[in-house]
Amino acid sequence: QVQLVESGGGLVQAGGSLRLSCAASGRTFTLDSVGWFRQAPGKDRESVATITRIGGTTYYADSVKGRFAVSSANAMNTVYLQMNSLRPEDTAVYYCAGRLGGRSEYGYWGQGTQVTVSE
């Protein structure tokens, strides 16, 4: 089992920055990637960024490329999402999720952290 806990959300003005953290515990060595997802009211959940354990390969949604950066520390026990140049449309609940090696879906999810970007 893997437990994930997000932190770092809050209220920020447009153009500002926030850094989200995802603290992983348990059998974290079984994860081959960790992803950040978000869900805004009335919208489907979407993938924002992911990072792999081997090689640290990253992926970003087009909407956040050049503004967000995902990184990891301590053998992926902590994964960060640095968010710069925030826009009101970035407002959402942000979740981190872990994917087991060999699996296609993210099976472990945190409880989410609210990010609100004001005009």
QUICOR-V72233 format. One record per residue. N is the residue number from 1. RES is the residue in one small letter. PHI is phi as a letter, one per 30 degrees, with the letter a starting at -180 (* if undefined). NEAR is the number of other ideal C-beta (glycine too) atoms within 12 Angstrom. Layout:
n=N res=RES phi=PHI near=NEAR
n=N res=RES phi=PHI near=NEAR
This chain:
n=1 res=q phi=* near=14
n=2 res=v phi=b near=30
n=3 res=q phi=c near=21
n=4 res=l phi=b near=38
n=5 res=v phi=b near=26
n=6 res=e phi=c near=36
n=7 res=s phi=a near=24
n=8 res=g phi=j near=27
n=9 res=g phi=d near=32
n=10 res=g phi=l near=22
n=11 res=l phi=c near=17
n=12 res=v phi=b near=26
n=13 res=q phi=d near=18
n=14 res=a phi=e near=20
n=15 res=g phi=j near=17
n=16 res=g phi=d near=22
n=17 res=s phi=b near=23
n=18 res=l phi=b near=33
n=19 res=r phi=b near=28
n=20 res=l phi=c near=42
n=21 res=s phi=b near=30
n=22 res=c phi=b near=46
n=23 res=a phi=c near=28
n=24 res=a phi=c near=35
n=25 res=s phi=b near=20
n=26 res=g phi=j near=17
n=27 res=r phi=d near=18
n=28 res=t phi=d near=30
n=29 res=f phi=d near=18
n=30 res=t phi=d near=22
n=31 res=l phi=d near=37
n=32 res=d phi=c near=27
n=33 res=s phi=a near=37
n=34 res=v phi=b near=49
n=35 res=g phi=b near=40
n=36 res=w phi=c near=50
n=37 res=f phi=b near=37
n=38 res=r phi=b near=37
n=39 res=q phi=b near=23
n=40 res=a phi=c near=24
n=41 res=p phi=e near=13
n=42 res=g phi=i near=8
n=43 res=k phi=b near=13
n=44 res=d phi=d near=11
n=45 res=r phi=d near=22
n=46 res=e phi=b near=24
n=47 res=s phi=d near=31
n=48 res=v phi=c near=39
n=49 res=a phi=a near=39
n=50 res=t phi=b near=34
n=51 res=i phi=b near=35
n=52 res=t phi=c near=22
n=53 res=r phi=d near=26
n=54 res=i phi=d near=14
n=55 res=g phi=i near=11
n=56 res=g phi=i near=20
n=57 res=t phi=d near=17
n=58 res=t phi=c near=28
n=59 res=y phi=b near=22
n=60 res=y phi=b near=24
n=61 res=a phi=d near=25
n=62 res=d phi=e near=13
n=63 res=s phi=d near=21
n=64 res=v phi=c near=32
n=65 res=k phi=e near=16
n=66 res=g phi=i near=14
n=67 res=r phi=c near=27
n=68 res=f phi=c near=35
n=69 res=a phi=b near=27
n=70 res=v phi=c near=38
n=71 res=s phi=b near=23
n=72 res=s phi=b near=35
n=73 res=a phi=b near=18
n=74 res=n phi=h near=17
n=75 res=a phi=h near=16
n=76 res=m phi=i near=36
n=77 res=n phi=d near=26
n=78 res=t phi=b near=27
n=79 res=v phi=b near=45
n=80 res=y phi=c near=31
n=81 res=l phi=b near=45
n=82 res=q phi=d near=26
n=83 res=m phi=c near=38
n=84 res=n phi=c near=21
n=85 res=s phi=h near=23
n=86 res=l phi=d near=33
n=87 res=r phi=b near=25
n=88 res=p phi=e near=19
n=89 res=e phi=d near=22
n=90 res=d phi=d near=36
n=91 res=t phi=d near=28
n=92 res=a phi=a near=34
n=93 res=v phi=d near=27
n=94 res=y phi=c near=46
n=95 res=y phi=b near=34
n=96 res=c phi=c near=46
n=97 res=a phi=b near=37
n=98 res=g phi=c near=43
n=99 res=r phi=c near=30
n=100 res=l phi=d near=23
n=101 res=g phi=e near=19
n=102 res=g phi=i near=11
n=103 res=r phi=c near=15
n=104 res=s phi=c near=10
n=105 res=e phi=c near=15
n=106 res=y phi=d near=25
n=107 res=g phi=c near=22
n=108 res=y phi=c near=30
n=109 res=w phi=b near=27
n=110 res=g phi=d near=32
n=111 res=q phi=d near=19
n=112 res=g phi=j near=26
n=113 res=t phi=b near=31
n=114 res=q phi=d near=25
n=115 res=v phi=b near=37
n=116 res=t phi=b near=26
n=117 res=v phi=c near=29
n=118 res=s phi=c near=17
n=119 res=e phi=d near=14
